[in-house]
């Protein structure tokens, strides 16, 4: 597995690839067969416990890849089965209980004039009106 570096914590590496907006490296990790449950469903050992989809929904270091990263994660979830797909979409952070969809809503509310290209992937989000 060439993209795992020397870190034995594959879930950490997956989260870092997402956080850094490293689309091709993330795809390679998924193709190499990382354990979906461990890497995409388990909360990070951080205060909020974000999953990779939480991180991608809030935005990566390379915003032009955010939509693609969200799509890759959701495609991997779909391949892992309907339960995995529901679990990855419905994962809640450890502080506020926010799902990735909630983070998209907050992102759009905080940046109403900004463009979030991945919002269309999470269909229940509506851009707040200025009226």
C-alpha positions in Angstrom: 0.0 0.0 0.0 2.1 2.9 -1.2 0.0 5.7 0.1 -0.1 4.6 3.7 3.4 6.1 4.5 4.9 4.7 7.6 1.9 5.4 9.8 0.2 2.1 10.8 -3.1 3.9 11.5 -4.8 3.6 8.2 -7.9 5.5 9.4 -5.6 8.5 10.3 -4.0 8.4 6.9 -7.4 8.4 5.1 -8.6 11.4 7.2 -5.3 13.2 6.4 -5.7 12.5 2.6 -9.3 14.0 2.8 -8.2 16.9 5.0 -5.4 17.7 2.5 -7.6 17.4 -0.5 -5.5 14.5 -1.9 -8.1 13.0 -4.2 -5.9 10.6 -6.2 -4.2 9.3 -3.0 -7.6 8.8 -1.4 -8.8 6.9 -4.5 -5.7 4.7 -4.4 -6.3 3.9 -0.7 -9.9 2.8 -1.5 -8.8 0.8 -4.5 -6.1 -1.0 -2.4 -8.9 -2.1 -0.1 -8.8 -0.2 3.2 -11.3 -1.4 5.7 -14.4 0.8 5.1 -15.8 0.5 8.6 -12.5 1.3 10.3 -11.5 4.2 8.0 -14.8 5.8 7.1 -17.3 5.1 9.8 -15.3 5.2 13.0 -15.0 8.7 14.5 -11.6 10.3 14.6 -9.9 10.3 18.1 -10.3 14.0 18.3 -12.6 16.3 20.3 -15.3 16.3 17.6 -14.8 12.8 16.2 -15.3 13.8 12.6 -15.4 11.1 9.9 -13.8 11.6 6.5 -17.2 12.7 5.1 -17.5 15.3 7.9 -14.1 16.7 6.9 -14.9 16.8 3.2 -18.3 18.4 3.9 -16.7 21.2 5.9 -14.0 21.7 3.2 -10.5 20.5 2.5 -7.2 22.2 1.9 -8.0 22.0 -1.9 -11.6 23.2 -2.3 -11.6 22.5 -6.0 -11.5 18.8 -5.0 -14.2 18.9 -2.3 -17.0 17.7 -4.5 -14.9 14.9 -6.0 -13.8 13.7 -2.5 -17.4 13.7 -1.3 -18.4 11.6 -4.4 -15.5 9.2 -3.8 -16.5 8.6 -0.2 -20.2 8.2 -1.0 -19.4 5.8 -3.9 -17.2 3.7 -1.5 -20.0 3.7 1.0 -22.5 2.6 -1.7 -20.2 -0.3 -2.6 -19.9 -1.3 1.1 -23.7 -1.7 1.2 -26.8 0.2 2.1 -26.2 0.1 5.8 -22.7 1.5 5.4 -24.1 4.2 3.1 -26.7 5.2 5.7 -24.1 5.1 8.5 -21.6 7.3 6.7 -24.3 9.9 5.8 -25.8 9.8 9.3 -22.6 9.8 11.3 -22.7 12.4 14.1 -19.9 14.4 15.6 -19.2 13.8 19.3 -20.0 17.4 20.5 -23.1 18.7 18.7 -24.3 15.5 17.1 -23.9 17.2 13.6 -24.0 15.0 10.5 -22.0 15.9 7.4 -25.3 17.3 6.0 -25.5 19.6 9.0 -22.0 20.8 8.3 -22.9 21.6 4.7 -25.9 23.7 6.0 -23.6 25.6 8.4 -21.0 26.1 5.6 -23.6 27.6 3.3 -25.2 29.7 6.0 -21.8 31.2 7.0 -20.8 31.8 3.4 -24.0 32.6 1.5 -22.1 34.3 -1.3 -19.5 31.5 -1.5 -19.8 28.6 -3.9 -19.9 25.1 -2.4 -19.8 22.8 -5.4 -20.6 19.7 -3.4 -23.9 21.0 -1.9 -25.8 19.4 -4.7 -24.7 16.0 -3.5 -26.6 16.5 -0.3 -30.1 17.3 -1.6 -31.8 18.7 1.5 -29.6 21.8 1.8 -31.1 25.1 0.7 -29.2 28.3 0.4 -30.5 30.8 2.9 -32.5 33.7 1.4 -31.4 37.2 2.0 -34.9 38.4 2.7 
